[in-house]
Amino acid sequence: MDAAHCVGQPVLKPLQPLTIETAKGPVKFMVEFANTDRTREYGEMCRKSVPAFGGMLFDFKAPMTGVAFWMRNTIIPLDIVYITPDGHVLSIARNVPALDETPVPAGGTIRGVLELRAGRAAELGILPGDKVDHRIFTAPRG
């Protein structure tokens, strides 16, 4: 499939609440939830827009290392937020260009990835270390 013949997946419903605690205060999103091989594979391919307080949360179901995302058949630029198993922002790939197949590595162990409209992380003040509140992230036990 190439971008000219792009057919993406429908919006993944129901949308799920996700909050990021930033230095500017909490930011609330309603996100699509990609938690199967198929939904993670297609992600935001072929989408023409991402809502201002929307996005897609990718759940890998277990801690993963060596994760990298790319923009094959993704026709809009995105911010890619890599999230640790305990729900903290590990790293952010900002304004990743559309259709770029260069791998963008997380840089550590993650459990999930949040894709947002390009530039949104900076607009909202989202930074590494910020806490992400969603049911898949758990605090360390001790």
C-alpha positions in Angstrom: 0.0 0.0 0.0 1.3 3.5 -0.8 -0.1 6.8 0.4 -1.8 7.4 -2.9 -3.9 4.3 -2.3 -4.2 4.7 1.4 -7.0 3.1 3.3 -6.8 3.4 7.0 -8.7 1.8 9.8 -11.9 3.4 11.1 -11.9 5.4 14.3 -11.3 3.0 17.2 -14.2 3.3 19.6 -15.0 3.7 22.3 -12.7 6.6 23.0 -10.9 6.4 26.3 -9.9 9.1 28.8 -6.2 9.9 29.2 -4.7 12.7 31.3 -1.2 14.1 31.3 -0.1 16.0 34.4 2.1 18.8 33.1 3.9 21.7 34.9 1.0 23.8 33.4 -1.6 21.5 34.9 -3.5 18.5 33.8 -4.4 18.0 30.1 -7.3 15.8 29.4 -7.7 13.8 26.1 -10.1 11.3 24.7 -8.0 8.9 22.7 -8.4 5.9 20.4 -6.9 2.7 21.9 -4.8 0.5 19.7 -4.3 -2.7 21.6 -4.2 -5.5 18.9 -1.5 -6.3 16.4 -3.8 -5.0 13.6 -4.7 -1.7 15.2 -1.1 -1.0 16.3 0.1 -1.8 12.7 -2.3 0.6 11.1 -2.2 3.3 13.7 -3.0 6.7 12.3 -2.1 5.7 8.7 -4.2 7.6 6.1 -5.8 9.9 8.7 -6.2 13.4 7.5 -6.4 15.0 11.0 -6.2 14.4 14.7 -8.5 16.2 17.1 -6.9 18.9 19.3 -7.6 16.8 22.5 -7.5 13.4 20.7 -4.9 11.0 19.6 -4.1 7.3 19.6 -2.7 5.3 22.5 -0.7 2.2 21.5 -0.7 -0.5 24.2 2.1 -3.0 23.9 0.6 -5.0 26.9 4.1 -5.4 28.5 7.3 -3.5 28.9 9.2 -3.3 25.6 12.7 -2.2 24.6 14.0 -1.3 21.2 10.7 0.2 20.1 10.8 2.7 17.2 7.9 4.2 15.2 7.9 5.5 11.6 5.4 7.3 9.4 4.8 4.8 6.6 1.5 5.9 5.0 0.9 8.5 7.7 -0.1 11.5 5.7 0.0 14.1 8.5 2.9 15.0 10.8 2.6 13.8 14.4 4.2 14.1 17.8 5.1 10.6 19.2 5.1 10.4 23.0 6.8 7.3 24.4 5.5 6.3 27.9 7.2 4.1 30.5 5.4 1.1 32.1 4.7 3.2 35.2 3.1 6.0 33.1 5.8 8.7 32.8 6.7 10.3 29.5 10.1 8.9 28.6 10.7 10.9 25.4 8.9 12.8 22.7 9.6 12.8 19.0 8.2 16.2 17.9 6.8 17.1 14.5 7.7 13.8 12.9 7.3 14.4 9.2 4.5 12.7 7.2 5.5 9.7 5.1 9.0 9.5 6.6 10.1 5.9 7.1 13.1 6.8 9.2 12.7 4.9 12.5 12.2 7.1 15.6 13.4 5.2 18.7 11.9 5.5 22.1 15.3 5.5 23.8 14.3 3.2 26.7 11.7 0.8 28.0 8.1 1.7 27.3 4.6 0.2 27.7 2.8 2.6 25.4 3.0 5.3 22.8 0.7 8.3 22.4 0.4 9.9 18.9 -0.8 13.5 18.9 -1.2 16.1 16.2 2.2 17.6 15.4 3.2 20.5 17.6 0.6 19.6 20.2 3.0 18.4 22.9 4.9 21.8 22.8 1.6 23.7 22.8 0.4 21.9 25.9 3.8 21.9 27.7 4.1 18.1 27.7 7.7 17.1 28.7 9.7 14.0 29.6 8.9 13.0 33.2 5.2 14.1 33.0 2.8 11.6 34.5 0.3 9.9 32.1 -2.9 8.7 33.7 -4.6 5.8 31.8 -5.7 2.4 33.1 -2.8 0.5 31.4 -0.1 2.3 33.4 0.6 1.2 36.9 2.7 2.6 39.7 5.7 0.5 40.8 4.9 -1.8 43.8 7.2 -1.6 46.8 
